[in-house]
C-alpha cells in the first residue's frame, strides 16, 4: 500500500512538472476574442503602415485593439519591450543588433519600411564647411542609436575616425536648442527635426547626408515568449499591415492624408518625407547583411566585449509574415 502511495506521489509530481514546463505552449488564444496589443514606436513616417491600419480599421477588423505608445527612440521602445510594457516594438535595426549581441530573447517578425533621412548639420560660423572641418568639433546626437553607426561609417568613408570628434548625447527633440544655443557645433538628426533645423538655420549650416546609400530598416520586434503564446494575434497584426500596404498602393493620396493628420505635417513636408521612406512589409536578406555589417562595426569600435558576429537568422521569426504575405519573405537559410 505504501509503495503504491509513493508511486502515486511521484506520478503527480512528474505530471505537475511537465505541465509547468509546457504551460506557455499550452496557452490557447480565444479565436473570437478581441486581443489587446501594446505597440511602441517613434512618432515618425516610418510608422506609416501602423497609422494606416489603425485609421482604416484594419486592426479592428482582425479582432485587435492596438494601443500605440510613443517613445523618443528605438532604444527606448526596446527597453520597454524587454520590461514587458510592450508586446510589439518598432525599432531600427541598430538597437536590435545591440540586443542580439547581448543575447536577449527577442525576434524580428517583419520590416515595415526603409528610411534614408539621417543628416548632420554643422554650423558654418563654427568653421564647418567640409567633412575635414568636423575634426575636433562637438557633435550632438542620441547615443547608442543608429545615428552612431551612420556617423561613424560616414566619417570612415571620408578618411576620418569618429574619435576625432567630441560626441555629445543630445535628445532629438533638444537638437535645435543644442545647436542654436551653442552647446554643440553640429547635430545628427532625422525627420521631422532635420526639416525644422534646415528652416531655422536658413543657410547657416552645412548639411551632410550620412547614410551613404545604406538604408535604415524599421523593424517590428517581439519577445520570444510573447510570440509563442500569441501566434494568432501576431499573424492578424501582420495581416492588418499587409492591408495597409495595399491601401498605400491603391490610394497614396489617402495614405498621405493619414500621415499628415496623425503627425500634424503640412503638405510640403509630407511630400518631402514620402520620398525618404519606403513603406512595405517584408523580411529579406538585405536586413541580415545590414545587421552583420553593423555588428562588425560595433566590435571593431569596441562598443561590445563580444568578438563574434551573432547568427542573426536565429533572431528572425518569419512564420507570421509567411502566413500573410509569403512573397515578402526572401531570407536565405
ZADO-1210 file (C-alpha; in nm, 4 decimals, padded with zeros to 6 digits):
<atoms>
<atom x="00.0000" y="00.0000" z="00.0000" code="UNK" pos="1"/>
<atom x="00.2768" y="00.2379" z="00.0996" code="UNK" pos="2"/>
<atom x="00.4618" y="00.1512" z="-00.2173" code="UNK" pos="3"/>
<atom x="00.1544" y="00.2331" z="-00.4243" code="UNK" pos="4"/>
<atom x="00.1164" y="00.5682" z="-00.2477" code="UNK" pos="5"/>
<atom x="00.4798" y="00.6553" z="-00.3192" code="UNK" pos="6"/>
<atom x="00.4320" y="00.5806" z="-00.6893" code="UNK" pos="7"/>
<atom x="00.1171" y="00.7952" z="-00.6932" code="UNK" pos="8"/>
<atom x="00.3037" y="01.0889" z="-00.5368" code="UNK" pos="9"/>
<atom x="00.5874" y="01.0521" z="-00.7863" code="UNK" pos="10"/>
<atom x="00.3374" y="01.0381" z="-01.0720" code="UNK" pos="11"/>
<atom x="00.1618" y="01.3558" z="-00.9572" code="UNK" pos="12"/>
<atom x="00.4964" y="01.5355" z="-00.9189" code="UNK" pos="13"/>
<atom x="00.6054" y="01.4368" z="-01.2689" code="UNK" pos="14"/>
<atom x="00.2705" y="01.5444" z="-01.4135" code="UNK" pos="15"/>
<atom x="00.2906" y="01.8832" z="-01.2399" code="UNK" pos="16"/>
<atom x="00.6485" y="01.9339" z="-01.3545" code="UNK" pos="17"/>
<atom x="00.5573" y="01.8503" z="-01.7117" code="UNK" pos="18"/>
<atom x="00.2564" y="02.0825" z="-01.7019" code="UNK" pos="19"/>
<atom x="00.4675" y="02.3697" z="-01.5735" code="UNK" pos="20"/>
<atom x="00.7281" y="02.3067" z="-01.8424" code="UNK" pos="21"/>
<atom x="00.4816" y="02.3082" z="-02.1312" code="UNK" pos="22"/>
<atom x="00.2395" y="02.5655" z="-01.9872" code="UNK" pos="23"/>
<atom x="00.3412" y="02.8555" z="-02.2139" code="UNK" pos="24"/>
<atom x="00.2964" y="02.6339" z="-02.5192" code="UNK" pos="25"/>
<atom x="-00.0373" y="02.5073" z="-02.3935" code="UNK" pos="26"/>
<atom x="-00.1973" y="02.8513" z="-02.3611" code="UNK" pos="27"/>
<atom x="-00.4558" y="02.8955" z="-02.6359" code="UNK" pos="28"/>
<atom x="-00.5977" y="03.2162" z="-02.7744" code="UNK" pos="29"/>
<atom x="-00.9731" y="03.2505" z="-02.7843" code="UNK" pos="30"/>
<atom x="-01.0445" y="03.2743" z="-03.1590" code="UNK" pos="31"/>
<atom x="-01.3414" y="03.5075" z="-03.1115" code="UNK" pos="32"/>
<atom x="-01.1827" y="03.7341" z="-02.8524" code="UNK" pos="33"/>
<atom x="-01.0527" y="04.0846" z="-02.9250" code="UNK" pos="34"/>
<atom x="-00.6804" y="04.0753" z="-02.8447" code="UNK" pos="35"/>
<atom x="-00.5222" y="04.3858" z="-02.6882" code="UNK" pos="36"/>
<atom x="-00.1725" y="04.4681" z="-02.8132" code="UNK" pos="37"/>
<atom x="00.0577" y="04.7335" z="-02.6698" code="UNK" pos="38"/>
<atom x="00.2655" y="04.8711" z="-02.9549" code="UNK" pos="39"/>
<atom x="00.5542" y="05.1137" z="-02.9083" code="UNK" pos="40"/>
<atom x="00.7039" y="05.3330" z="-03.1773" code="UNK" pos="41"/>
<atom x="00.8839" y="05.6546" z="-03.2579" code="UNK" pos="42"/>
<atom x="00.6298" y="05.9107" z="-03.3887" code="UNK" pos="43"/>
<atom x="00.7627" y="05.9382" z="-03.7428" code="UNK" pos="44"/>
<atom x="00.6783" y="05.8495" z="-04.1011" code="UNK" pos="45"/>
<atom x="00.8495" y="05.5133" z="-04.0533" code="UNK" pos="46"/>
<atom x="00.5362" y="05.4010" z="-03.8655" code="UNK" pos="47"/>
<atom x="00.3001" y="05.4843" z="-04.1533" code="UNK" pos="48"/>
<atom x="00.1743" y="05.1266" z="-04.2047" code="UNK" pos="49"/>
<atom x="00.0639" y="05.1103" z="-03.8416" code="UNK" pos="50"/>
<atom x="-00.1047" y="05.4512" z="-03.8591" code="UNK" pos="51"/>
<atom x="-00.2996" y="05.3472" z="-04.1696" code="UNK" pos="52"/>
<atom x="-00.4038" y="05.0109" z="-04.0235" code="UNK" pos="53"/>
<atom x="-00.5335" y="05.1941" z="-03.7177" code="UNK" pos="54"/>
<atom x="-00.7062" y="05.4746" z="-03.9105" code="UNK" pos="55"/>
<atom x="-00.8724" y="05.2460" z="-04.1651" code="UNK" pos="56"/>
<atom x="-00.9972" y="04.9966" z="-03.9075" code="UNK" pos="57"/>
<atom x="-00.7805" y="04.7079" z="-04.0283" code="UNK" pos="58"/>
<atom x="-00.6754" y="04.6178" z="-03.6736" code="UNK" pos="59"/>
<atom x="-01.0352" y="04.6192" z="-03.5530" code="UNK" pos="60"/>
<atom x="-01.1403" y="04.4033" z="-03.8488" code="UNK" pos="61"/>
<atom x="-00.8800" y="04.1490" z="-03.7351" code="UNK" pos="62"/>
<atom x="-01.0094" y="04.1473" z="-03.3760" code="UNK" pos="63"/>
<atom x="-00.7218" y="04.3535" z="-03.2391" code="UNK" pos="64"/>
<atom x="-00.7246" y="04.6503" z="-03.0040" code="UNK" pos="65"/>
<atom x="-00.3876" y="04.8153" z="-03.0620" code="UNK" pos="66"/>
<atom x="-00.2695" y="05.0743" z="-02.8110" code="UNK" pos="67"/>
<atom x="00.0002" y="05.2837" z="-02.9812" code="UNK" pos="68"/>
<atom x="00.2526" y="05.4386" z="-02.7405" code="UNK" pos="69"/>
<atom x="00.5124" y="05.6942" z="-02.8495" code="UNK" pos="70"/>
<atom x="00.8785" y="05.6817" z="-02.7425" code="UNK" pos="71"/>
<atom x="01.1789" y="05.9019" z="-02.8138" code="UNK" pos="72"/>
<atom x="01.3898" y="05.6363" z="-02.9874" code="UNK" pos="73"/>
<atom x="01.4134" y="05.2728" z="-03.0897" code="UNK" pos="74"/>
<atom x="01.6414" y="05.2182" z="-02.7922" code="UNK" pos="75"/>
<atom x="01.3560" y="05.3312" z="-02.5656" code="UNK" pos="76"/>
<atom x="01.0982" y="05.1085" z="-02.7365" code="UNK" pos="77"/>
<atom x="01.3288" y="04.8083" z="-02.6992" code="UNK" pos="78"/>
<atom x="01.3794" y="04.8801" z="-02.3288" code="UNK" pos="79"/>
<atom x="01.0022" y="04.8920" z="-02.2831" code="UNK" pos="80"/>
<atom x="00.9627" y="04.5679" z="-02.4797" code="UNK" pos="81"/>
<atom x="01.2100" y="04.3834" z="-02.2586" code="UNK" pos="82"/>
<atom x="01.0409" y="04.5174" z="-01.9445" code="UNK" pos="83"/>
<atom x="00.7095" y="04.3725" z="-02.0628" code="UNK" pos="84"/>
<atom x="00.5490" y="04.7136" z="-02.1145" code="UNK" pos="85"/>
<atom x="00.5060" y="04.6431" z="-02.4867" code="UNK" pos="86"/>
<atom x="00.4046" y="04.3411" z="-02.6911" code="UNK" pos="87"/>
<atom x="00.5449" y="04.4656" z="-03.0221" code="UNK" pos="88"/>
<atom x="00.8022" y="04.7412" z="-03.0716" code="UNK" pos="89"/>
<atom x="00.9090" y="04.9415" z="-03.3728" code="UNK" pos="90"/>
<atom x="01.2877" y="04.9619" z="-03.3663" code="UNK" pos="91"/>
<atom x="01.5545" y="05.0437" z="-03.6212" code="UNK" pos="92"/>
<atom x="01.7861" y="04.7508" z="-03.6793" code="UNK" pos="93"/>
<atom x="02.0872" y="04.9027" z="-03.4980" code="UNK" pos="94"/>
<atom x="01.9423" y="04.8954" z="-03.1431" code="UNK" pos="95"/>
<atom x="01.8138" y="04.5463" z="-03.2203" code="UNK" pos="96"/>
<atom x="02.1669" y="04.4370" z="-03.3145" code="UNK" pos="97"/>
<atom x="02.2873" y="04.5647" z="-02.9767" code="UNK" pos="98"/>
<atom x="02.0301" y="04.3448" z="-02.8028" code="UNK" pos="99"/>
<atom x="02.1104" y="04.0439" z="-03.0181" code="UNK" pos="100"/>
<atom x="02.4774" y="04.0768" z="-02.9284" code="UNK" pos="101"/>
<atom x="02.3590" y="04.0787" z="-02.5665" code="UNK" pos="102"/>
<atom x="02.1694" y="03.7534" z="-02.6382" code="UNK" pos="103"/>
<atom x="01.8269" y="03.8896" z="-02.5478" code="UNK" pos="104"/>
<atom x="01.5322" y="03.6572" z="-02.6188" code="UNK" pos="105"/>
<atom x="01.3712" y="03.8722" z="-02.8884" code="UNK" pos="106"/>
<atom x="01.2986" y="03.8338" z="-03.2596" code="UNK" pos="107"/>
<atom x="01.2160" y="04.0480" z="-03.5614" code="UNK" pos="108"/>
<atom x="00.8820" y="03.9444" z="-03.7114" code="UNK" pos="109"/>
<atom x="00.8804" y="04.1897" z="-04.0049" code="UNK" pos="110"/>
<atom x="01.0229" y="04.5045" z="-04.1552" code="UNK" pos="111"/>
<atom x="00.7684" y="04.7812" z="-04.2159" code="UNK" pos="112"/>
<atom x="00.9869" y="05.0058" z="-04.4274" code="UNK" pos="113"/>
<atom x="01.3234" y="05.1539" z="-04.5141" code="UNK" pos="114"/>
<atom x="01.4308" y="05.5104" z="-04.4383" code="UNK" pos="115"/>
<atom x="01.7065" y="05.7400" z="-04.5619" code="UNK" pos="116"/>
<atom x="01.6887" y="06.0623" z="-04.3629" code="UNK" pos="117"/>
<atom x="01.9898" y="06.0857" z="-04.1288" code="UNK" pos="118"/>
<atom x="02.1678" y="06.4221" z="-04.1683" code="UNK" pos="119"/>
<atom x="02.4489" y="06.6007" z="-03.9858" code="UNK" pos="120"/>
<atom x="02.4086" y="06.9782" z="-03.9709" code="UNK" pos="121"/>
<atom x="02.7280" y="07.1714" z="-03.8901" code="UNK" pos="122"/>
<atom x="02.7282" y="07.5421" z="-03.8105" code="UNK" pos="123"/>
<atom x="02.9162" y="07.7414" z="-04.0718" code="UNK" pos="124"/>
<atom x="03.0040" y="08.0106" z="-03.8193" code="UNK" pos="125"/>
<atom x="03.1898" y="07.7399" z="-03.6260" code="UNK" pos="126"/>
<atom x="03.4014" y="07.6737" z="-03.9328" code="UNK" pos="127"/>
<atom x="03.2210" y="07.3647" z="-04.0639" code="UNK" pos="128"/>
<atom x="03.2166" y="07.3662" z="-04.4442" code="UNK" pos="129"/>
<atom x="03.3698" y="07.0300" z="-04.5370" code="UNK" pos="130"/>
<atom x="03.3996" y="06.6885" z="-04.3736" code="UNK" pos="131"/>
<atom x="03.7572" y="06.7681" z="-04.2689" code="UNK" pos="132"/>
<atom x="03.6262" y="07.0661" z="-04.0705" code="UNK" pos="133"/>
<atom x="03.4411" y="06.8302" z="-03.8359" code="UNK" pos="134"/>
<atom x="03.7672" y="06.7298" z="-03.6656" code="UNK" pos="135"/>
<atom x="03.7671" y="06.8365" z="-03.3015" code="UNK" pos="136"/>
<atom x="03.4115" y="06.9705" z="-03.3185" code="UNK" pos="137"/>
<atom x="03.1383" y="06.8963" z="-03.0648" code="UNK" pos="138"/>
<atom x="02.8663" y="06.6988" z="-03.2421" code="UNK" pos="139"/>
<atom x="02.5365" y="06.6191" z="-03.0724" code="UNK" pos="140"/>
<atom x="02.3406" y="06.3007" z="-03.1377" code="UNK" pos="141"/>
<atom x="02.1349" y="06.0481" z="-02.9400" code="UNK" pos="142"/>
<atom x="02.3963" y="05.7973" z="-02.8275" code="UNK" pos="143"/>
<atom x="02.3564" y="05.4208" z="-02.8689" code="UNK" pos="144"/>
<atom x="02.1188" y="05.4661" z="-03.1627" code="UNK" pos="145"/>
<atom x="02.1598" y="05.4085" z="-03.5341" code="UNK" pos="146"/>
<atom x="02.2876" y="05.7675" z="-03.5605" code="UNK" pos="147"/>
<atom x="02.6147" y="05.6444" z="-03.4037" code="UNK" pos="148"/>
<atom x="02.6617" y="05.3920" z="-03.6819" code="UNK" pos="149"/>
<atom x="02.5769" y="05.6224" z="-03.9715" code="UNK" pos="150"/>
<atom x="02.8031" y="05.8994" z="-03.8407" code="UNK" pos="151"/>
<atom x="03.0893" y="05.6565" z="-03.7808" code="UNK" pos="152"/>
<atom x="03.0536" y="05.4919" z="-04.1213" code="UNK" pos="153"/>
<atom x="03.0262" y="05.8306" z="-04.2976" code="UNK" pos="154"/>
<atom x="03.3470" y="05.9506" z="-04.1343" code="UNK" pos="155"/>
<atom x="03.5312" y="05.6272" z="-04.2199" code="UNK" pos="156"/>
<atom x="03.4314" y="05.6610" z="-04.5849" code="UNK" pos="157"/>
<atom x="03.5780" y="06.0112" z="-04.5748" code="UNK" pos="158"/>
<atom x="03.9058" y="05.9098" z="-04.4124" code="UNK" pos="159"/>
<atom x="03.8264" y="06.0174" z="-04.0577" code="UNK" pos="160"/>
<atom x="03.7743" y="05.8293" z="-03.7318" code="UNK" pos="161"/>
<atom x="03.4778" y="05.9105" z="-03.5110" code="UNK" pos="162"/>
<atom x="03.7208" y="05.9550" z="-03.2197" code="UNK" pos="163"/>
<atom x="03.8393" y="06.2739" z="-03.3898" code="UNK" pos="164"/>
<atom x="03.5075" y="06.4326" z="-03.2870" code="UNK" pos="165"/>
<atom x="03.3738" y="06.5166" z="-02.9427" code="UNK" pos="166"/>
<atom x="03.0363" y="06.3408" z="-02.9281" code="UNK" pos="167"/>
<atom x="02.7667" y="06.4810" z="-02.7007" code="UNK" pos="168"/>
<atom x="02.4498" y="06.2910" z="-02.6075" code="UNK" pos="169"/>
<atom x="02.1634" y="06.5096" z="-02.7318" code="UNK" pos="170"/>
<atom x="01.7996" y="06.4009" z="-02.7432" code="UNK" pos="171"/>
<atom x="01.6496" y="06.4595" z="-03.0918" code="UNK" pos="172"/>
<atom x="01.3844" y="06.6936" z="-02.9515" code="UNK" pos="173"/>
<atom x="01.6632" y="06.9047" z="-02.7956" code="UNK" pos="174"/>
<atom x="01.8787" y="06.9197" z="-03.1089" code="UNK" pos="175"/>
<atom x="01.7515" y="07.2610" z="-03.2213" code="UNK" pos="176"/>
<atom x="01.8206" y="07.4159" z="-02.8821" code="UNK" pos="177"/>
<atom x="02.1619" y="07.2496" z="-02.8544" code="UNK" pos="178"/>
<atom x="02.2946" y="07.3684" z="-03.1898" code="UNK" pos="179"/>
<atom x="02.1403" y="07.7166" z="-03.1987" code="UNK" pos="180"/>
<atom x="02.2348" y="07.7781" z="-02.8350" code="UNK" pos="181"/>
<atom x="02.5978" y="07.6891" z="-02.8994" code="UNK" pos="182"/>
<atom x="02.6168" y="07.3819" z="-02.6763" code="UNK" pos="183"/>
<atom x="02.7380" y="07.1874" z="-02.9812" code="UNK" pos="184"/>
<atom x="02.8850" y="07.2784" z="-03.3188" code="UNK" pos="185"/>
<atom x="02.6596" y="07.0398" z="-03.5081" code="UNK" pos="186"/>
<atom x="02.3922" y="06.7752" z="-03.4637" code="UNK" pos="187"/>
<atom x="02.2863" y="06.4485" z="-03.6233" code="UNK" pos="188"/>
<atom x="01.9090" y="06.4408" z="-03.6744" code="UNK" pos="189"/>
<atom x="01.6355" y="06.2876" z="-03.8858" code="UNK" pos="190"/>
<atom x="01.2825" y="06.3831" z="-03.9810" code="UNK" pos="191"/>
<atom x="01.0953" y="06.5822" z="-03.8688" code="UNK" pos="192"/>
<atom x="01.3834" y="06.7513" z="-03.6840" code="UNK" pos="193"/>
<atom x="01.6011" y="06.7885" z="-03.9947" code="UNK" pos="194"/>
<atom x="01.3434" y="06.9958" z="-04.1847" code="UNK" pos="195"/>
<atom x="01.2865" y="07.2188" z="-03.8815" code="UNK" pos="196"/>
<atom x="01.6600" y="07.2716" z="-03.8381" code="UNK" pos="197"/>
<atom x="01.7114" y="07.3484" z="-04.2055" code="UNK" pos="198"/>
<atom x="01.4392" y="07.6137" z="-04.1890" code="UNK" pos="199"/>
<atom x="01.5679" y="07.7617" z="-03.8610" code="UNK" pos="200"/>
<atom x="01.9325" y="07.7854" z="-03.9659" code="UNK" pos="201"/>
<atom x="01.8402" y="07.9341" z="-04.3084" code="UNK" pos="202"/>
<atom x="02.1678" y="07.8741" z="-04.4852" code="UNK" pos="203"/>
<atom x="02.3807" y="07.8992" z="-04.1742" code="UNK" pos="204"/>
<atom x="02.4610" y="07.5287" z="-04.1665" code="UNK" pos="205"/>
<atom x="02.6353" y="07.2747" z="-04.3869" code="UNK" pos="206"/>
<atom x="02.4281" y="06.9586" z="-04.4341" code="UNK" pos="207"/>
<atom x="02.5972" y="06.6186" z="-04.4653" code="UNK" pos="208"/>
<atom x="02.3662" y="06.3275" z="-04.5623" code="UNK" pos="209"/>
<atom x="02.5060" y="06.0394" z="-04.3580" code="UNK" pos="210"/>
<atom x="02.3614" y="05.7142" z="-04.4866" code="UNK" pos="211"/>
<atom x="02.5871" y="05.6808" z="-04.7910" code="UNK" pos="212"/>
<atom x="02.3295" y="05.4767" z="-04.9810" code="UNK" pos="213"/>
<atom x="02.2666" y="05.2324" z="-04.6946" code="UNK" pos="214"/>
<atom x="01.9018" y="05.2492" z="-04.5857" code="UNK" pos="215"/>
<atom x="01.7853" y="05.2013" z="-04.2315" code="UNK" pos="216"/>
<atom x="01.5240" y="04.9376" z="-04.1533" code="UNK" pos="217"/>
<atom x="01.2155" y="04.9917" z="-03.9427" code="UNK" pos="218"/>
<atom x="01.1589" y="04.6511" z="-03.7840" code="UNK" pos="219"/>
<atom x="00.8917" y="04.5004" z="-03.5621" code="UNK" pos="220"/>
<atom x="01.0396" y="04.3190" z="-03.2632" code="UNK" pos="221"/>
<atom x="00.8730" y="04.0906" z="-03.0075" code="UNK" pos="222"/>
<atom x="00.9831" y="03.8899" z="-02.7074" code="UNK" pos="223"/>
<atom x="01.0036" y="03.5220" z="-02.7934" code="UNK" pos="224"/>
<atom x="00.7758" y="03.4239" z="-02.5051" code="UNK" pos="225"/>
<atom x="00.5036" y="03.6583" z="-02.6353" code="UNK" pos="226"/>
<atom x="00.5308" y="03.5131" z="-02.9866" code="UNK" pos="227"/>
<atom x="00.4959" y="03.1602" z="-02.8503" code="UNK" pos="228"/>
<atom x="00.1681" y="03.2401" z="-02.6760" code="UNK" pos="229"/>
<atom x="00.0191" y="03.4872" z="-02.9266" code="UNK" pos="230"/>
<atom x="00.0908" y="03.3427" z="-03.2696" code="UNK" pos="231"/>
<atom x="-00.2633" y="03.4070" z="-03.3882" code="UNK" pos="232"/>
<atom x="-00.2636" y="03.7705" z="-03.2753" code="UNK" pos="233"/>
<atom x="00.0785" y="03.8234" z="-03.4310" code="UNK" pos="234"/>
<atom x="-00.0441" y="03.6943" z="-03.7683" code="UNK" pos="235"/>
<atom x="-00.3566" y="03.9118" z="-03.7502" code="UNK" pos="236"/>
<atom x="-00.1388" y="04.2139" z="-03.6688" code="UNK" pos="237"/>
<atom x="00.0767" y="04.1463" z="-03.9741" code="UNK" pos="238"/>
<atom x="-00.2305" y="04.0805" z="-04.1895" code="UNK" pos="239"/>
<atom x="-00.3582" y="04.4259" z="-04.0899" code="UNK" pos="240"/>
<atom x="-00.0297" y="04.5806" z="-04.2026" code="UNK" pos="241"/>
<atom x="-00.0457" y="04.3904" z="-04.5323" code="UNK" pos="242"/>
<atom x="-00.3837" y="04.5556" z="-04.5933" code="UNK" pos="243"/>
<atom x="-00.2296" y="04.8926" z="-04.5035" code="UNK" pos="244"/>
<atom x="00.0443" y="04.8370" z="-04.7607" code="UNK" pos="245"/>
<atom x="-00.2188" y="04.7588" z="-05.0245" code="UNK" pos="246"/>
<atom x="-00.4031" y="05.0768" z="-04.9235" code="UNK" pos="247"/>
<atom x="-00.0903" y="05.2868" z="-04.9866" code="UNK" pos="248"/>
<atom x="-00.0535" y="05.1366" z="-05.3348" code="UNK" pos="249"/>
<atom x="-00.4211" y="05.1917" z="-05.4207" code="UNK" pos="250"/>
<atom x="-00.4658" y="05.5292" z="-05.2560" code="UNK" pos="251"/>
<atom x="-00.1375" y="05.7176" z="-05.1990" code="UNK" pos="252"/>
<atom x="-00.3209" y="06.0479" z="-05.1526" code="UNK" pos="253"/>
<atom x="-00.5355" y="05.8967" z="-04.8784" code="UNK" pos="254"/>
<atom x="-00.2285" y="05.7420" z="-04.7146" code="UNK" pos="255"/>
<atom x="-00.0503" y="06.0774" z="-04.7112" code="UNK" pos="256"/>
<atom x="-00.3596" y="06.2346" z="-04.5569" code="UNK" pos="257"/>
<atom x="-00.3477" y="05.9806" z="-04.2725" code="UNK" pos="258"/>
<atom x="00.0184" y="06.0651" z="-04.2064" code="UNK" pos="259"/>
<atom x="-00.0455" y="06.4409" z="-04.2212" code="UNK" pos="260"/>
<atom x="-00.3296" y="06.4160" z="-03.9741" code="UNK" pos="261"/>
<atom x="-00.1533" y="06.1802" z="-03.7352" code="UNK" pos="262"/>
<atom x="00.1753" y="06.3723" z="-03.7081" code="UNK" pos="263"/>
<atom x="00.0475" y="06.7213" z="-03.7916" code="UNK" pos="264"/>
<atom x="00.2638" y="06.7539" z="-04.1035" code="UNK" pos="265"/>
<atom x="00.1949" y="07.0099" z="-04.3746" code="UNK" pos="266"/>
<atom x="00.1587" y="06.9177" z="-04.7419" code="UNK" pos="267"/>
<atom x="00.5111" y="07.0191" z="-04.8446" code="UNK" pos="268"/>
<atom x="00.6774" y="06.8293" z="-04.5619" code="UNK" pos="269"/>
<atom x="00.4640" y="06.5204" z="-04.6251" code="UNK" pos="270"/>
<atom x="00.5750" y="06.5120" z="-04.9887" code="UNK" pos="271"/>
<atom x="00.9388" y="06.5521" z="-04.8826" code="UNK" pos="272"/>
<atom x="00.9299" y="06.2753" z="-04.6259" code="UNK" pos="273"/>
<atom x="00.7413" y="06.0428" z="-04.8617" code="UNK" pos="274"/>
<atom x="01.0473" y="06.0325" z="-05.0868" code="UNK" pos="275"/>
<atom x="01.2767" y="05.9455" z="-04.7930" code="UNK" pos="276"/>
<atom x="01.0817" y="05.6367" z="-04.6892" code="UNK" pos="277"/>
<atom x="00.9765" y="05.3099" z="-04.8485" code="UNK" pos="278"/>
<atom x="00.6641" y="05.1670" z="-04.6891" code="UNK" pos="279"/>
<atom x="00.6454" y="04.7911" z="-04.7351" code="UNK" pos="280"/>
<atom x="00.6120" y="04.4722" z="-04.5325" code="UNK" pos="281"/>
<atom x="00.8962" y="04.2248" z="-04.5818" code="UNK" pos="282"/>
<atom x="01.1858" y="04.0201" z="-04.4478" code="UNK" pos="283"/>
<atom x="01.4793" y="03.9929" z="-04.6864" code="UNK" pos="284"/>
<atom x="01.8490" y="03.9160" z="-04.6971" code="UNK" pos="285"/>
<atom x="01.9485" y="04.2820" z="-04.7106" code="UNK" pos="286"/>
<atom x="01.8320" y="04.3168" z="-04.3485" code="UNK" pos="287"/>
<atom x="02.0636" y="04.0345" z="-04.2403" code="UNK" pos="288"/>
<atom x="02.3520" y="04.1891" z="-04.4352" code="UNK" pos="289"/>
<atom x="02.2948" y="04.5297" z="-04.2746" code="UNK" pos="290"/>
<atom x="02.2825" y="04.3850" z="-03.9230" code="UNK" pos="291"/>
<atom x="02.6008" y="04.1844" z="-03.9792" code="UNK" pos="292"/>
<atom x="02.7719" y="04.4997" z="-04.1063" code="UNK" pos="293"/>
<atom x="02.6608" y="04.6957" z="-03.8012" code="UNK" pos="294"/>
<atom x="02.7677" y="04.4198" z="-03.5619" code="UNK" pos="295"/>
<atom x="03.1154" y="04.4144" z="-03.7170" code="UNK" pos="296"/>
<atom x="03.1330" y="04.7931" z="-03.6779" code="UNK" pos="297"/>
<atom x="03.0360" y="04.7688" z="-03.3096" code="UNK" pos="298"/>
<atom x="03.3018" y="04.5033" z="-03.2474" code="UNK" pos="299"/>
<atom x="03.5678" y="04.6992" z="-03.4373" code="UNK" pos="300"/>
<atom x="03.4946" y="05.0160" z="-03.2404" code="UNK" pos="301"/>
<atom x="03.4890" y="04.8470" z="-02.9010" code="UNK" pos="302"/>
<atom x="03.1197" y="04.9071" z="-02.8361" code="UNK" pos="303"/>
<atom x="03.0802" y="04.5489" z="-02.7137" code="UNK" pos="304"/>
<atom x="03.3008" y="04.2966" z="-02.5386" code="UNK" pos="305"/>
<atom x="03.1823" y="04.0276" z="-02.7819" code="UNK" pos="306"/>
<atom x="03.4208" y="03.9301" z="-03.0601" code="UNK" pos="307"/>
<atom x="03.1918" y="03.7314" z="-03.2895" code="UNK" pos="308"/>
<atom x="02.9040" y="03.8478" z="-03.5093" code="UNK" pos="309"/>
<atom x="02.5793" y="03.6782" z="-03.3987" code="UNK" pos="310"/>
<atom x="02.3900" y="03.4425" z="-03.6271" code="UNK" pos="311"/>
<atom x="02.1063" y="03.6839" z="-03.6979" code="UNK" pos="312"/>
<atom x="01.8961" y="03.4121" z="-03.8598" code="UNK" pos="313"/>
<atom x="01.8281" y="03.2965" z="-03.5033" code="UNK" pos="314"/>
<atom x="01.6715" y="03.6363" z="-03.4352" code="UNK" pos="315"/>
<atom x="01.4281" y="03.6309" z="-03.7275" code="UNK" pos="316"/>
<atom x="01.0798" y="03.4825" z="-03.6845" code="UNK" pos="317"/>
<atom x="00.9368" y="03.4582" z="-04.0357" code="UNK" pos="318"/>
<atom x="00.6396" y="03.2240" z="-03.9858" code="UNK" pos="319"/>
<atom x="00.3906" y="03.5039" z="-03.9222" code="UNK" pos="320"/>
<atom x="00.4790" y="03.7022" z="-04.2332" code="UNK" pos="321"/>
<atom x="00.4950" y="03.3861" z="-04.4449" code="UNK" pos="322"/>
<atom x="00.1357" y="03.3143" z="-04.3436" code="UNK" pos="323"/>
<atom x="00.0020" y="03.6518" z="-04.4608" code="UNK" pos="324"/>
<atom x="00.2491" y="03.7613" z="-04.7318" code="UNK" pos="325"/>
<atom x="00.4693" y="03.4711" z="-04.8355" code="UNK" pos="326"/>
<atom x="00.6278" y="03.6595" z="-05.1274" code="UNK" pos="327"/>
<atom x="00.7534" y="03.9207" z="-04.8813" code="UNK" pos="328"/>
<atom x="00.9959" y="03.6722" z="-04.7235" code="UNK" pos="329"/>
<atom x="01.3278" y="03.6089" z="-04.9000" code="UNK" pos="330"/>
<atom x="01.5612" y="03.5199" z="-04.6148" code="UNK" pos="331"/>
<atom x="01.8336" y="03.2718" z="-04.7131" code="UNK" pos="332"/>
<atom x="01.8759" y="02.9899" z="-04.4618" code="UNK" pos="333"/>
</atoms>
